[in-house]
Amino acid sequence: LLSVSCLGDCELHTSCGIQKCTTDFVSFTSLLNSALEDFDLEFCKALRAYSVCTYRNAKVCRGNLVYHSAVLGIGDLMTQRNCTKNGPTSSTNSEMTHDPCNYSGHTEVREHQGGEKTSPPTYLFCGLFGDPHLRTFKDHFQTCKVEGAWPLIDNKYLSVQVTNVPVVPGSSATATNKITIIFKSYQDCTDQKVYQAMADDLPAAFVDGTSGGDENTRSLHIVEKVGGKYIEMHARYIGTTVYIRQLGHYLTLAIRMPQELVMAYEESQDLQLCVNGCPSSERIDQSGHLPMPVMGKLLPWSAVSHSQSGYTLETATTKCHEKMLVKDIYFYSCVFDLLTTGDANFTAAAHSALQDVEALHPRKEHWHIFPRSGDDGVGRDSKFFVSLGLLCLILVAYF
């Protein structure tokens, strides 16, 4: 089936565990009945467990030809059997199925070893886009100035810093033109890796030139989705996914991370925009407490005519409605950005930000944040979007 004939030769490599990986695989599959309906499913589980075992022995088996033969054989069999590389594994023993560099498997291992059932990990989402608009891990939505370098995330496992620059001369409106991410070294899963993106330079590699290799086996890797415009970073060992896009001259970022890792930081690291939001002095929305304009009576556009956006409230609304049919916070952010900057790329930024939410946010009922006048529940920091007229007040605050 695979290189089973190597079992005797493997004894020459006592430090390499490929013999046990192969023996466990052969033992398990020999018990399967090919006539049964679930044969393919169970065989694929065994193959994935075999793959996990070989990955765990990658370093000590580096020079072992039998090991490399087994890895190739596993790949061939997965293709032949149409097995997906991600999925459940057979539980022949805890050592074989335990992959210390796969965060999603940590809960299962704890249950197996301790006999206690633990709750599945809770994932949180944070996003930054546009002028700039911040969605925190608590699903609070804010619009901030935050010019210069600011930390989005800073914990034991990960640091993310963004740099924001002015968008319109004479305005405090800013947008992100640089992102620096540090994946901190973690056990045998990864050495410290630094990633840096700048406007017009969105690489598909870390600063050291590596990209992480095969996305299905490496604990940290980069995938280029659209050359120079959109990359994804997958850190399996900490269950974290990062999306970075360039739209126009600016960058957007979206990240999903387990809650227990998000909260693993020291007291001195409390300035994290994704965790605690923007400081009150940097908030354009002033904590959502803005005076409501008289319904139907907007401030005269001459008050912000020097923005030279080229958009009126009506044309900006129409433009954003082309991309976003649901009038949620992302829609209103789009309108706001067009009125502030006149840059149509911000329409694509708001639309992509919502797409990233739908791809990464774990709770579908929280994908859309709608304007609310109360202080309860999701979206409580977005009251200033209750009426489009309030956009005028915010624009005045910018200039």
N, C-alpha and C positions, 0 to 999 in steps of 0.2 A: 504493500500500500504506500508507505513512505519508506525511508531508508531503514527499515526495521532490521536488516541484516547487519547494521552497524552496532548492534547492542553489545557484542563482544568487544569490538574495537573501542567503544566508548569508555571501557574500564581503564584505558590508558590515560584518560584525562580526568583524574580524580577530583580536580577542583571545579570542573565543569559539570553542571547538573543536567545536561541534555539527555543523559541516559534515563534519569528518572522521569523527565518530561515525556520522553517517547514511550517508556514503559507504562506510565499512567494512561496515556492516550490509547495505546494498543489494548490495555486491559479493559478500559471502559468500552471502546468500540466493539471489542470481541463479544460483548454481552448484548449488543444491539441486534435486533431481528430486522433484516432488510425488507421483510414482507409487511411489517407494521406501518400504519399510516404516518406515525410521527418519526419514522426513521431519519428522514432528512433533517428535521428540526433538531433531534438529539445529536446527530452526527455533526451538525454545524456548531452546536454548543460545545462539543468535545474539541472541535478544531479551534474554536476561540480560546478555550482553556489552554490548549496546547500552545497557542500563540502567546498568551499571557506568560506562560511558564518560560518559553524561550526568551521573551523580552526581559524577564527578570534575571536571566542568566547571560544577557548580552555582553556584559563587560568581561566576565571570567571566561567566556567561551569565544572571545574575539578571534583567536587564532585556530579555532577548532573547525576543521573542514566538515565534520559530521554535523556540527551545529548549523553551519551555513547551508548545508544540504537540507536539513530539516526545515529551516526557514523558507527556502525556495519551495520545498514540497508542500508546506502548509498553504502557501500562496496559490500554488497550482490546484490543490484540492478545493480551496475556497472558491476559485473560479469555476471549476468543474461542477461543484454542487450548488452554485449560486448562493453561497453563504455571505451574509453581510459581515463586515469586520467589527461592527459595533453591535452588541446585543448580549443576551444572557450566556453564561458559560456553565458547563457541567460541574457539579459539586462533588468530584471524587474525593477531594481532600482540601482542607483550608489552605494549605501551603500552595497548592497548584493554582487556586483561583484568586489568591490575594495578590493584587497588583498595587503596591504602595504608591505608584505614580498615577493612579486613577482615582480621583476624589469621589466619583460617583459610586465606587465600590467599597468605600470605607465603612459606610453604614452596614452593608451586608456582612462585612468581615467582623465588625464589632458584635453583631447579633450572633454570628456563628460561634465566636470565641467565648462570649460572655453569657450566652443563653438568653439575654434580654433583648426585647424588641425595642428599637429606637425609632423615633419619628424620622421620616425622610428629610433631607436637608432643605432648608428654606433659602431660596435665591432672591436677591434684590437687584434692582435695575437703576442705573443712573445714566443720564444723557445730557450733552451740551451741544447746542447748535445755534446758528443765527447770530443775534445781535447783542449779547448772547443770552439765550434762554437756557435755564438749568432745570432739570427734573432730578430731584434728589432721590436717595435710596428710600426715603419715606414717602415718595410720590407727591412731594410738594413741588409746585411749579413757581419759578421765580425768574424775573428779568433783572439783570445786574449790570454794573459798569465793569468792575474788576479788570481795569487796565493793568498790563504788565504780567508778571509770572505769578500764578496761583496754584496751590495744590488741590486737586480734585479728590485724590485718595492717597493716604499715607499710613500703611499698617505694616505688620510683620512680614507680609508676603509680597506686597505690591506698592509701588509709588507711581502716581500719575500726576504730571504737572502740565498745565496749559499756559500759553502766553497769548494775551489778547492785545490787539492794537486798535487805534482809532479807525473808524470806517469813514466818517464824514468830517472834513475840516471844521473846526470850531464846535464840534459836538462831543459829548461824553460817550456816545455809542461806540462800542467796540465789537470785534469778532476775533475768533481764534486763528492764529497763523502759525502756531508751533505747538507740538505735543511731544512730551518726553515721558516714556514709560520705563520703569525699572522693575523687572521680575527678579526678586531676590533669590539667592541660592537656597535650595531646599533638598536636604538629604542627598540621595543619589539620583534624584530626578532631573535636576538642572543646576548648572552654575549660574551665577548672576548674568542676566542678559539685559542690555539696554537697547531700547528702540527710540528712534527720533524721527519725527515727521515735520516737515515745514511746508509752507505754501509752495506749490509747484515742485515739491520733492517728497513724494509719498513712496518710500522704498518698500520692497517686499522682503526685507532682510533686516536683521539686527545690526547694530553699529559694528560688530565684529565680522560682518559679512555672511554670517550663517542665517539660515531660514528655518531650521529645525527638521528638515528632511521629510520623510514619509508621514503624512498627517494622521495615518491610522495607527502608527506605532510609537511615535515620539510624544513625550509628555508636554512639550512646548513647541509650537510651530506657527508659521505665518502662511496664510493662503492669499494669493493675489487674485481678487475677483475681477477687477477691471484695472488694467495696467495704468499705474500712476494716478488712479482715481478712487480706488476702493480696495481695502485689505481687511482681512479678518485675522485675529490672533486667538489661538486656542491653547489654553494652559490646563491640560487635563489634571495635572497633579494638584491644582487648587480649584478645579471646577469652574474656571473663569473664561469668559469669552469677551473679546473686545472688537468692535467695529470702528474703523476710521475711514472717513470719506473726505475727498476734496471736491467742493462745489464752488465754482468761481475761483476767487482768490483766497478762500478761507476753508477751514477744516471743521468737521463735526466728529463727535465721539459718542459711542454708546457702549455700555459695559454691563455684564451680568456677573454676579459674584455671590458665593454662599454667605449668608448672614453671619455665621460664626467666625468667618475669616474677615469680613468687613469690620467687625467689632474688635478685632485683635490688634489694638493699638494702645500706645502709652498716653498718659494725660497730656504730655507735651505735644502730641500730634493731633490736637483737637481741631486745628484749622484745616478742615477738609470740606470742600464745598459739597461733595456728594453726600457727606454724612450730616453736616450741620447747616448746609445752605450758605448763602452769602452773608457777610456781616451787614448789619442794618444800614451802615453808612454807605454801602455799595449797592443797596437795593433801589432800583428805579421805581418799583411798585410800592415802596414804603410799607412793606408788610401787608399790602392789600388794602390798607385803610386810606382811600382817596375819596374826596367829596364827590358825590354823584352829580353830574350835570343835569340841568333841567331837561326832561325827556324831549327829544326832538330839537333842542337848541345846542348846537355844537359851538365850540370856540371857533372864531374866524380863522380860516387857514392862513391868513396873512401873518398870524403869530408865528408860524413855522415856515413861512415861504422861503426863507433863506436856506432851507435844507435842499431845495432844488431837486426834489425827488422825481418830479415829473408825473407823479401819481396823485389822483384825488382819492377820496374815500371810496367812491363808487368804482373807479377803475381798478384800484387795489383789491377790493372785494371780489370783483369779477375775475381778476387774474388768479387769485388764490383758489377761487371756487373751481377753476379748471382742473386743479390737481387734487383738491380735497373737498369732497362732497359733504362730509360731516363737519358742522361748525363747532368744533371743539377748540381747546386751547391752542393746538397746533395751527389751526386755521387762523385764529386771531393773531397768533404770533407772526404768521406769514403776512397778514395785512399790516401789522405794526412795522415789520422790517421793510416792506416796500415803501411805506410812507416815510420812514426814517432815512432810507438809503437810496431808493430808486433802483436798486440792484435786483433784477429778476432772478438771479441765482439763489437768493434767499427763499424764493418760493420752492425751488427744488430741495433746499436744505430742510425746510419744515416738513415737506412731504417725505423725504428720506428718513428724517428723524422719527416720524410716525411709523414708517415701515420697520425701522430698527426696534421700536417698542414692540410691534407685533411679532417680531422674530425672537426677541430676547426676554421680554417681560413675562414672568411666570403666571400672571393672573390676567386672563382675558378680560374680566370685568373691569379691570383698571387700565386697559389700554388707552381709552379715551378719557380725558379729564374735561369736564364741562364746567362752564362758569356757574358759580353758586354764590349766593349772597350770604350764606351762613358760615359759621366757623367749624362745622362738623364734617368729618370725612375727607375723602380725597378731593383735592382741588381747593382747599380752604385758602391757599395763598394766591388765588387767582381771581379775587372778587373784582379787580379793576377791569376785567374783561366782560363784565356783565353787560355793558353797553358799549358799542363801538365808539360812542361819543367819548368815552374815557380814554381812548387812544390819543385824543388831542391833548389831554392833560399830561399823559406820559411823555408825549413828544415835546411838550414845553419843558418838562423836567430834564430832557436830554440836552436842550440847547441853552 
